[in-house]
Amino acid sequence: MNPPNGFTYTVNGDECCIEHSRTGMGCLNLFLGTWLTGWTFGCASLIRSYLTGGKMENGEPIPLWFVMAFVGPWFLVAFLLLYSNFARKCFRLTADMLHIETRLLLLKWTVSIPRGTITEIQQIKDGGEGDDSFPSWGLKIRSSAFVNTLAHRLILFNNFGRTNRMRSILARLPYDQSEWLATILSKWSGVTAFMCPKPESEPRKAPDS
C-alpha cells in the first residue's frame, strides 16, 4: 500500500519509521493566514491605544482584560498556523512499542504507547461540520498507558485517574492520510481501526492483520 503525500517510511529489521510532514489543507492555511494578518493590525492598534491612554466608548480607560481578549486568539491562531505548516511527526514502530515524536521548529516532544495497551484506533472527522467549511479528518488511539515525559504528564493532567486514554495523533488532514496510517497501525497492533465514511462512500473498517 503506497503512502499518500506527506508520508515516507523506512524499515530497518524489526523497526519501521514513518515520517509525516503536513501537506494539503491549503485553503485552511490560507484562511488562517489571512485572518491572522487582519487580526494583527487590529491587535497592534488596540495595544497602541492601551499604551497611550485610549478610552472605551463610555469614556473609561481601556482595561487590560479587554486587550488580552483580542491578543489571546492571535496567539492561538498563530500557533495553529505554525503547527499546520511546520509540524513534523515520526511514528516509530518496534516489536512492542509505538513512539510518536513531534517536532515544531525548536520544540520537540515524544510520547510512547506500549503495543499491548492499545485497545482502539479510530479515525475522526474534525472539520467540515457546522460553521467549519474545511472538511478534514484526524486519528485517535485509545491506550491504557502512555509513557510520557514530565511535560506531557502536566499537559495530560485532565486524564488523571483514567485507565483508558484517547489521544489524538493526527488532526486536520485530508482523509487519505489518516486512513493510511490507521491501516498500518491496525496491522501492526492487531486492533481493528474504525474509519469514518469515505467521502461519498460507505463506512468501512481497516482489514485485520
KOLROVO-185989 format. One record per residue: residue number from 1; residue in one letter; x, y, z of N, C-alpha, C in turn. Coordinates in steps of 0.05 Angstrom, whole numbers, plus 5000, padded with zeros to 4 digits. Example, Ala and Ser with C-alpha at 12.3 -4.5 7.8 and 13.67 -1.06 7.14 Angstrom:
<recs>
seq | type | n.u | n.v | n.w | ca.u | ca.v | ca.w | c.u | c.v | c.w
1 | A | 5264 | 4886 | 5156 | 5246 | 4910 | 5156 | 5264 | 4934 | 5156
2 | S | 5257 | 4955 | 5142 | 5273 | 4979 | 5143 | 5258 | 5001 | 5157
</recs>
This chain:
<recs>
seq | type | n.u | n.v | n.w | ca.u | ca.v | ca.w | c.u | c.v | c.w
1 | M | 5017 | 4976 | 5000 | 5000 | 5000 | 5000 | 5018 | 5025 | 5000
2 | N | 5018 | 5039 | 4978 | 5035 | 5063 | 4976 | 5026 | 5085 | 4994
3 | P | 5045 | 5099 | 5007 | 5037 | 5120 | 5025 | 5027 | 5145 | 5010
4 | P | 5008 | 5160 | 5021 | 4998 | 5184 | 5008 | 5019 | 5206 | 5011
5 | N | 5013 | 5229 | 4999 | 5031 | 5252 | 5001 | 5034 | 5260 | 5031
6 | G | 5058 | 5266 | 5038 | 5064 | 5274 | 5065 | 5077 | 5252 | 5082
7 | F | 5075 | 5227 | 5073 | 5087 | 5204 | 5087 | 5111 | 5192 | 5073
8 | T | 5131 | 5185 | 5087 | 5153 | 5168 | 5078 | 5159 | 5148 | 5100
9 | Y | 5170 | 5125 | 5092 | 5176 | 5106 | 5113 | 5201 | 5090 | 5106
10 | T | 5214 | 5081 | 5126 | 5238 | 5064 | 5123 | 5235 | 5040 | 5142
11 | V | 5245 | 5017 | 5134 | 5244 | 4993 | 5150 | 5272 | 4984 | 5155
12 | N | 5279 | 4980 | 5181 | 5305 | 4971 | 5188 | 5302 | 4947 | 5208
13 | G | 5303 | 4923 | 5197 | 5299 | 4900 | 5214 | 5270 | 4898 | 5224
14 | D | 5267 | 4897 | 5250 | 5240 | 4896 | 5262 | 5229 | 4924 | 5267
15 | E | 5243 | 4945 | 5260 | 5234 | 4972 | 5265 | 5225 | 4986 | 5240
16 | C | 5203 | 5000 | 5242 | 5193 | 5016 | 5219 | 5190 | 5045 | 5228
17 | C | 5201 | 5063 | 5213 | 5199 | 5092 | 5219 | 5183 | 5106 | 5198
18 | I | 5160 | 5117 | 5206 | 5142 | 5131 | 5188 | 5145 | 5161 | 5193
19 | E | 5154 | 5176 | 5173 | 5157 | 5205 | 5176 | 5133 | 5218 | 5163
20 | H | 5122 | 5239 | 5177 | 5099 | 5253 | 5166 | 5103 | 5283 | 5167
21 | S | 5101 | 5296 | 5144 | 5102 | 5325 | 5142 | 5075 | 5334 | 5132
22 | R | 5064 | 5354 | 5144 | 5037 | 5363 | 5138 | 5036 | 5374 | 5109
23 | T | 5017 | 5364 | 5094 | 5012 | 5374 | 5067 | 4982 | 5376 | 5063
24 | G | 4974 | 5389 | 5042 | 4945 | 5392 | 5038 | 4934 | 5413 | 5056
25 | M | 4908 | 5415 | 5058 | 4893 | 5435 | 5074 | 4903 | 5463 | 5067
26 | G | 4909 | 5468 | 5042 | 4919 | 5494 | 5034 | 4898 | 5516 | 5038
27 | C | 4873 | 5510 | 5033 | 4851 | 5530 | 5036 | 4849 | 5539 | 5066
28 | L | 4852 | 5519 | 5084 | 4850 | 5526 | 5112 | 4874 | 5543 | 5120
29 | N | 4898 | 5536 | 5111 | 4922 | 5552 | 5117 | 4919 | 5580 | 5106
30 | L | 4908 | 5583 | 5082 | 4905 | 5609 | 5070 | 4885 | 5626 | 5087
31 | F | 4863 | 5613 | 5095 | 4844 | 5627 | 5112 | 4856 | 5636 | 5138
32 | L | 4871 | 5618 | 5152 | 4883 | 5626 | 5177 | 4904 | 5648 | 5174
33 | G | 4919 | 5647 | 5152 | 4939 | 5667 | 5146 | 4926 | 5695 | 5141
34 | T | 4904 | 5694 | 5126 | 4890 | 5719 | 5120 | 4878 | 5731 | 5145
35 | W | 4865 | 5713 | 5161 | 4853 | 5722 | 5186 | 4874 | 5734 | 5205
36 | L | 4897 | 5720 | 5207 | 4918 | 5729 | 5225 | 4929 | 5756 | 5217
37 | T | 4932 | 5760 | 5191 | 4943 | 5786 | 5182 | 4925 | 5809 | 5190
38 | G | 4899 | 5806 | 5185 | 4880 | 5827 | 5192 | 4878 | 5830 | 5222
39 | W | 4879 | 5808 | 5237 | 4877 | 5810 | 5267 | 4902 | 5823 | 5278
40 | T | 4925 | 5819 | 5265 | 4950 | 5831 | 5275 | 4948 | 5861 | 5274
41 | F | 4938 | 5872 | 5252 | 4935 | 5901 | 5251 | 4916 | 5911 | 5272
42 | G | 4894 | 5896 | 5276 | 4874 | 5904 | 5297 | 4886 | 5904 | 5325
43 | C | 4901 | 5882 | 5331 | 4914 | 5880 | 5357 | 4935 | 5902 | 5361
44 | A | 4951 | 5907 | 5340 | 4971 | 5928 | 5343 | 4959 | 5955 | 5349
45 | S | 4936 | 5961 | 5335 | 4922 | 5986 | 5340 | 4911 | 5987 | 5368
46 | L | 4900 | 5965 | 5378 | 4888 | 5965 | 5405 | 4910 | 5968 | 5426
47 | I | 4932 | 5954 | 5422 | 4954 | 5956 | 5442 | 4965 | 5984 | 5443
48 | R | 4968 | 5997 | 5419 | 4978 | 6024 | 5419 | 4959 | 6043 | 5434
49 | S | 4933 | 6039 | 5429 | 4913 | 6056 | 5444 | 4915 | 6051 | 5474
50 | Y | 4918 | 6026 | 5482 | 4920 | 6020 | 5510 | 4944 | 6033 | 5523
51 | L | 4967 | 6033 | 5509 | 4992 | 6044 | 5520 | 4992 | 6074 | 5520
52 | T | 4976 | 6087 | 5503 | 4975 | 6116 | 5501 | 4951 | 6128 | 5515
53 | G | 4938 | 6111 | 5532 | 4916 | 6121 | 5548 | 4889 | 6123 | 5533
54 | G | 4885 | 6106 | 5514 | 4860 | 6106 | 5500 | 4836 | 6100 | 5517
55 | K | 4812 | 6108 | 5508 | 4788 | 6105 | 5523 | 4768 | 6086 | 5510
56 | M | 4751 | 6074 | 5526 | 4729 | 6058 | 5516 | 4706 | 6077 | 5507
57 | E | 4685 | 6067 | 5496 | 4663 | 6084 | 5487 | 4650 | 6099 | 5510
58 | N | 4651 | 6087 | 5534 | 4639 | 6100 | 5557 | 4657 | 6120 | 5571
59 | G | 4681 | 6124 | 5559 | 4700 | 6143 | 5570 | 4720 | 6132 | 5590
60 | E | 4717 | 6107 | 5597 | 4735 | 6095 | 5617 | 4760 | 6085 | 5602
61 | P | 4783 | 6084 | 5616 | 4808 | 6074 | 5604 | 4804 | 6045 | 5594
62 | I | 4818 | 6038 | 5572 | 4816 | 6011 | 5562 | 4828 | 5991 | 5582
63 | P | 4813 | 5972 | 5592 | 4824 | 5953 | 5612 | 4842 | 5932 | 5599
64 | L | 4860 | 5921 | 5615 | 4879 | 5902 | 5605 | 4864 | 5876 | 5596
65 | W | 4843 | 5868 | 5610 | 4829 | 5844 | 5602 | 4817 | 5846 | 5575
66 | F | 4809 | 5871 | 5567 | 4797 | 5875 | 5541 | 4818 | 5871 | 5519
67 | V | 4843 | 5881 | 5525 | 4865 | 5877 | 5506 | 4872 | 5847 | 5503
68 | M | 4873 | 5833 | 5526 | 4880 | 5805 | 5525 | 4859 | 5788 | 5511
69 | A | 4834 | 5797 | 5512 | 4813 | 5783 | 5499 | 4817 | 5783 | 5469
70 | F | 4831 | 5802 | 5458 | 4837 | 5803 | 5429 | 4864 | 5791 | 5423
71 | V | 4884 | 5794 | 5441 | 4910 | 5784 | 5437 | 4911 | 5754 | 5440
72 | G | 4895 | 5743 | 5459 | 4895 | 5714 | 5463 | 4889 | 5698 | 5438
73 | P | 4867 | 5704 | 5424 | 4861 | 5689 | 5399 | 4883 | 5692 | 5378
74 | W | 4898 | 5714 | 5378 | 4920 | 5717 | 5359 | 4941 | 5696 | 5364
75 | F | 4949 | 5692 | 5389 | 4969 | 5671 | 5396 | 4959 | 5644 | 5388
76 | L | 4933 | 5638 | 5393 | 4922 | 5612 | 5387 | 4923 | 5606 | 5357
77 | V | 4914 | 5625 | 5341 | 4914 | 5622 | 5312 | 4942 | 5621 | 5301
78 | A | 4960 | 5637 | 5312 | 4988 | 5636 | 5303 | 5000 | 5609 | 5308
79 | F | 4994 | 5597 | 5332 | 5005 | 5570 | 5337 | 4993 | 5550 | 5318
80 | L | 4967 | 5551 | 5313 | 4954 | 5533 | 5294 | 4966 | 5535 | 5267
81 | L | 4972 | 5559 | 5258 | 4984 | 5563 | 5232 | 5012 | 5552 | 5230
82 | L | 5028 | 5557 | 5251 | 5055 | 5546 | 5253 | 5054 | 5516 | 5252
83 | Y | 5036 | 5504 | 5269 | 5034 | 5475 | 5270 | 5026 | 5463 | 5243
84 | S | 5007 | 5476 | 5231 | 4996 | 5466 | 5205 | 5017 | 5466 | 5183
85 | N | 5036 | 5485 | 5185 | 5056 | 5487 | 5163 | 5083 | 5475 | 5170
86 | F | 5090 | 5473 | 5196 | 5117 | 5465 | 5202 | 5119 | 5440 | 5220
87 | A | 5097 | 5430 | 5230 | 5099 | 5406 | 5248 | 5108 | 5382 | 5232
88 | R | 5125 | 5366 | 5244 | 5135 | 5341 | 5233 | 5132 | 5320 | 5253
89 | K | 5123 | 5296 | 5245 | 5119 | 5274 | 5263 | 5135 | 5250 | 5253
90 | C | 5144 | 5234 | 5272 | 5157 | 5209 | 5266 | 5143 | 5187 | 5283
91 | F | 5131 | 5168 | 5270 | 5118 | 5145 | 5283 | 5138 | 5122 | 5280
92 | R | 5150 | 5114 | 5303 | 5170 | 5092 | 5303 | 5157 | 5068 | 5315
93 | L | 5154 | 5047 | 5299 | 5141 | 5022 | 5307 | 5163 | 5001 | 5313
94 | T | 5164 | 4991 | 5337 | 5182 | 4970 | 5344 | 5164 | 4945 | 5351
95 | A | 5177 | 4924 | 5360 | 5162 | 4899 | 5366 | 5141 | 4903 | 5387
96 | D | 5146 | 4921 | 5406 | 5127 | 4924 | 5429 | 5120 | 4953 | 5436
97 | M | 5128 | 4972 | 5419 | 5123 | 5000 | 5427 | 5119 | 5018 | 5402
98 | L | 5101 | 5037 | 5405 | 5097 | 5058 | 5385 | 5108 | 5084 | 5397
99 | H | 5129 | 5095 | 5385 | 5140 | 5121 | 5394 | 5131 | 5142 | 5375
100 | I | 5119 | 5164 | 5385 | 5110 | 5186 | 5368 | 5126 | 5211 | 5376
101 | E | 5143 | 5220 | 5358 | 5158 | 5244 | 5362 | 5147 | 5266 | 5345
102 | T | 5142 | 5289 | 5358 | 5131 | 5312 | 5344 | 5152 | 5335 | 5346
103 | R | 5158 | 5347 | 5323 | 5177 | 5369 | 5322 | 5163 | 5394 | 5310
104 | L | 5166 | 5416 | 5324 | 5155 | 5441 | 5314 | 5176 | 5463 | 5319
105 | L | 5190 | 5470 | 5297 | 5212 | 5489 | 5298 | 5233 | 5479 | 5318
106 | L | 5237 | 5493 | 5341 | 5257 | 5485 | 5360 | 5246 | 5467 | 5382
107 | L | 5220 | 5462 | 5381 | 5207 | 5446 | 5402 | 5206 | 5417 | 5393
108 | K | 5207 | 5399 | 5412 | 5205 | 5370 | 5406 | 5194 | 5356 | 5430
109 | W | 5174 | 5338 | 5426 | 5164 | 5322 | 5448 | 5157 | 5294 | 5437
110 | T | 5159 | 5275 | 5455 | 5155 | 5247 | 5448 | 5135 | 5233 | 5467
111 | V | 5118 | 5217 | 5456 | 5100 | 5200 | 5472 | 5104 | 5171 | 5462
112 | S | 5105 | 5153 | 5481 | 5108 | 5124 | 5474 | 5084 | 5109 | 5484
113 | I | 5074 | 5092 | 5466 | 5050 | 5076 | 5472 | 5056 | 5046 | 5470
114 | P | 5055 | 5032 | 5492 | 5060 | 5003 | 5491 | 5040 | 4989 | 5473
115 | R | 5050 | 4972 | 5455 | 5033 | 4958 | 5436 | 5010 | 4943 | 5449
116 | G | 5016 | 4929 | 5470 | 4996 | 4913 | 5483 | 4974 | 4928 | 5497
117 | T | 4977 | 4954 | 5501 | 4957 | 4970 | 5515 | 4937 | 4984 | 5496
118 | I | 4942 | 4982 | 5470 | 4924 | 4995 | 5451 | 4898 | 4979 | 5448
119 | T | 4876 | 4992 | 5452 | 4850 | 4979 | 5451 | 4832 | 4990 | 5429
120 | E | 4839 | 5013 | 5418 | 4821 | 5025 | 5398 | 4837 | 5043 | 5380
121 | I | 4831 | 5042 | 5354 | 4843 | 5060 | 5334 | 4819 | 5072 | 5319
122 | Q | 4816 | 5098 | 5319 | 4792 | 5110 | 5308 | 4798 | 5135 | 5291
123 | Q | 4789 | 5134 | 5267 | 4791 | 5158 | 5250 | 4767 | 5176 | 5257
124 | I | 4772 | 5202 | 5259 | 4750 | 5221 | 5266 | 4748 | 5243 | 5244
125 | K | 4725 | 5254 | 5242 | 4721 | 5277 | 5224 | 4722 | 5302 | 5242
126 | D | 4744 | 5317 | 5239 | 4747 | 5340 | 5257 | 4745 | 5367 | 5243
127 | G | 4734 | 5367 | 5219 | 4729 | 5392 | 5205 | 4708 | 5389 | 5184
128 | G | 4694 | 5410 | 5177 | 4674 | 5409 | 5156 | 4645 | 5406 | 5167
129 | E | 4642 | 5409 | 5193 | 4615 | 5407 | 5205 | 4607 | 5435 | 5215
130 | G | 4581 | 5440 | 5215 | 4571 | 5465 | 5225 | 4582 | 5489 | 5210
131 | D | 4594 | 5508 | 5224 | 4605 | 5532 | 5212 | 4633 | 5527 | 5199
132 | D | 4644 | 5504 | 5204 | 4670 | 5497 | 5193 | 4667 | 5488 | 5164
133 | S | 4678 | 5503 | 5145 | 4675 | 5497 | 5117 | 4698 | 5482 | 5105
134 | F | 4717 | 5472 | 5123 | 4741 | 5458 | 5113 | 4740 | 5429 | 5122
135 | P | 4730 | 5411 | 5106 | 4729 | 5382 | 5114 | 4757 | 5372 | 5120
136 | S | 4760 | 5358 | 5142 | 4786 | 5346 | 5150 | 4781 | 5322 | 5168
137 | W | 4802 | 5306 | 5171 | 4799 | 5282 | 5187 | 4825 | 5278 | 5204
138 | G | 4821 | 5265 | 5227 | 4844 | 5260 | 5244 | 4844 | 5231 | 5253
139 | L | 4862 | 5224 | 5271 | 4864 | 5197 | 5280 | 4870 | 5197 | 5310
140 | K | 4856 | 5179 | 5325 | 4859 | 5176 | 5353 | 4865 | 5147 | 5361
141 | I | 4880 | 5145 | 5383 | 4887 | 5118 | 5394 | 4878 | 5118 | 5423
142 | R | 4865 | 5096 | 5431 | 4859 | 5092 | 5459 | 4879 | 5071 | 5471
143 | S | 4891 | 5079 | 5494 | 4910 | 5061 | 5507 | 4907 | 5063 | 5537
144 | S | 4913 | 5041 | 5550 | 4911 | 5041 | 5580 | 4936 | 5053 | 5593
145 | A | 4956 | 5059 | 5577 | 4981 | 5070 | 5588 | 4995 | 5086 | 5567
146 | F | 5006 | 5109 | 5576 | 5023 | 5125 | 5559 | 5049 | 5130 | 5574
147 | V | 5071 | 5127 | 5560 | 5097 | 5133 | 5572 | 5104 | 5161 | 5564
148 | N | 5102 | 5180 | 5582 | 5104 | 5208 | 5576 | 5128 | 5221 | 5590
149 | T | 5137 | 5243 | 5579 | 5156 | 5260 | 5593 | 5141 | 5275 | 5615
150 | L | 5155 | 5288 | 5633 | 5143 | 5303 | 5654 | 5124 | 5325 | 5643
151 | A | 5134 | 5337 | 5621 | 5117 | 5358 | 5608 | 5091 | 5347 | 5599
152 | H | 5091 | 5323 | 5587 | 5067 | 5311 | 5578 | 5048 | 5302 | 5600
153 | R | 5060 | 5295 | 5623 | 5043 | 5288 | 5645 | 5028 | 5313 | 5655
154 | L | 5041 | 5336 | 5654 | 5028 | 5361 | 5662 | 5006 | 5368 | 5641
155 | I | 5013 | 5365 | 5616 | 4993 | 5372 | 5595 | 4969 | 5354 | 5597
156 | L | 4973 | 5328 | 5604 | 4951 | 5309 | 5605 | 4940 | 5306 | 5633
157 | F | 4943 | 5327 | 5650 | 4933 | 5324 | 5677 | 4903 | 5319 | 5678
158 | N | 4888 | 5328 | 5658 | 4860 | 5324 | 5658 | 4852 | 5294 | 5654
159 | N | 4872 | 5278 | 5647 | 4867 | 5249 | 5645 | 4873 | 5234 | 5670
160 | F | 4881 | 5248 | 5691 | 4889 | 5235 | 5716 | 4867 | 5217 | 5726
161 | G | 4875 | 5192 | 5732 | 4856 | 5173 | 5743 | 4841 | 5157 | 5723
162 | R | 4844 | 5163 | 5697 | 4831 | 5147 | 5677 | 4848 | 5123 | 5669
163 | T | 4836 | 5100 | 5665 | 4851 | 5076 | 5658 | 4854 | 5074 | 5628
164 | N | 4837 | 5088 | 5613 | 4839 | 5087 | 5584 | 4839 | 5115 | 5573
165 | R | 4860 | 5122 | 5559 | 4862 | 5150 | 5549 | 4860 | 5150 | 5519
166 | M | 4845 | 5168 | 5508 | 4842 | 5171 | 5480 | 4860 | 5195 | 5472
167 | R | 4880 | 5190 | 5454 | 4898 | 5211 | 5447 | 4898 | 5215 | 5417
168 | S | 4897 | 5241 | 5409 | 4898 | 5248 | 5381 | 4926 | 5247 | 5371
169 | I | 4931 | 5232 | 5349 | 4958 | 5230 | 5338 | 4960 | 5243 | 5311
170 | L | 4938 | 5249 | 5298 | 4937 | 5265 | 5273 | 4912 | 5282 | 5274
171 | A | 4912 | 5305 | 5262 | 4889 | 5323 | 5263 | 4889 | 5341 | 5238
172 | R | 4865 | 5348 | 5229 | 4860 | 5368 | 5208 | 4877 | 5362 | 5183
173 | L | 4871 | 5338 | 5172 | 4886 | 5329 | 5148 | 4866 | 5318 | 5128
174 | P | 4875 | 5315 | 5103 | 4858 | 5301 | 5083 | 4852 | 5272 | 5091
175 | Y | 4830 | 5261 | 5082 | 4821 | 5235 | 5090 | 4842 | 5213 | 5087
176 | D | 4855 | 5213 | 5063 | 4872 | 5190 | 5057 | 4897 | 5188 | 5076
177 | Q | 4905 | 5210 | 5088 | 4929 | 5209 | 5105 | 4923 | 5195 | 5131
178 | S | 4901 | 5202 | 5145 | 4895 | 5187 | 5169 | 4886 | 5159 | 5163
179 | E | 4873 | 5154 | 5140 | 4864 | 5128 | 5133 | 4889 | 5109 | 5129
180 | W | 4909 | 5119 | 5116 | 4933 | 5102 | 5111 | 4947 | 5095 | 5137
181 | L | 4951 | 5115 | 5154 | 4965 | 5109 | 5179 | 4948 | 5090 | 5197
182 | A | 4922 | 5094 | 5197 | 4904 | 5076 | 5213 | 4907 | 5048 | 5203
183 | T | 4909 | 5044 | 5177 | 4912 | 5017 | 5166 | 4938 | 5004 | 5175
184 | I | 4960 | 5020 | 5174 | 4986 | 5010 | 5182 | 4986 | 5002 | 5212
185 | L | 4975 | 5020 | 5229 | 4975 | 5015 | 5257 | 4957 | 4992 | 5264
186 | S | 4936 | 4988 | 5249 | 4918 | 4965 | 5254 | 4932 | 4939 | 5249
187 | K | 4947 | 4938 | 5226 | 4962 | 4913 | 5220 | 4984 | 4908 | 5241
188 | W | 4997 | 4929 | 5250 | 5019 | 4926 | 5269 | 5009 | 4917 | 5296
189 | S | 4986 | 4929 | 5305 | 4977 | 4924 | 5333 | 4957 | 4901 | 5334
190 | G | 4944 | 4894 | 5312 | 4924 | 4873 | 5312 | 4897 | 4884 | 5322
191 | V | 4894 | 4910 | 5324 | 4869 | 4923 | 5333 | 4855 | 4934 | 5309
192 | T | 4829 | 4928 | 5306 | 4814 | 4938 | 5284 | 4812 | 4968 | 5285
193 | A | 4816 | 4981 | 5262 | 4813 | 5010 | 5260 | 4786 | 5017 | 5249
194 | F | 4772 | 5034 | 5264 | 4746 | 5043 | 5255 | 4748 | 5069 | 5238
195 | M | 4738 | 5068 | 5214 | 4741 | 5090 | 5195 | 4715 | 5106 | 5193
196 | C | 4719 | 5132 | 5188 | 4696 | 5149 | 5180 | 4686 | 5141 | 5152
197 | P | 4661 | 5148 | 5146 | 4653 | 5143 | 5118 | 4671 | 5158 | 5099
198 | K | 4680 | 5144 | 5079 | 4697 | 5157 | 5059 | 4680 | 5177 | 5044
199 | P | 4691 | 5199 | 5036 | 4675 | 5219 | 5021 | 4659 | 5206 | 4998
200 | E | 4633 | 5207 | 5000 | 4614 | 5196 | 4980 | 4617 | 5165 | 4979
201 | S | 4621 | 5153 | 5002 | 4623 | 5124 | 5003 | 4613 | 5114 | 5030
202 | E | 4611 | 5089 | 5033 | 4602 | 5077 | 5058 | 4624 | 5073 | 5077
203 | P | 4618 | 5073 | 5104 | 4639 | 5068 | 5124 | 4651 | 5041 | 5121
204 | R | 4675 | 5038 | 5129 | 4688 | 5012 | 5129 | 4708 | 5009 | 5151
205 | K | 4719 | 4985 | 5155 | 4740 | 4981 | 5174 | 4765 | 4973 | 5160
206 | A | 4787 | 4980 | 5173 | 4813 | 4971 | 5162 | 4815 | 4941 | 5164
207 | P | 4827 | 4928 | 5145 | 4830 | 4899 | 5147 | 4846 | 4890 | 5171
208 | D | 4837 | 4868 | 5183 | 4852 | 4857 | 5206 | 4878 | 4845 | 5196
209 | S | 4898 | 4845 | 5214 | 4923 | 4832 | 5207 | 4920 | 4802 | 5205
</recs>
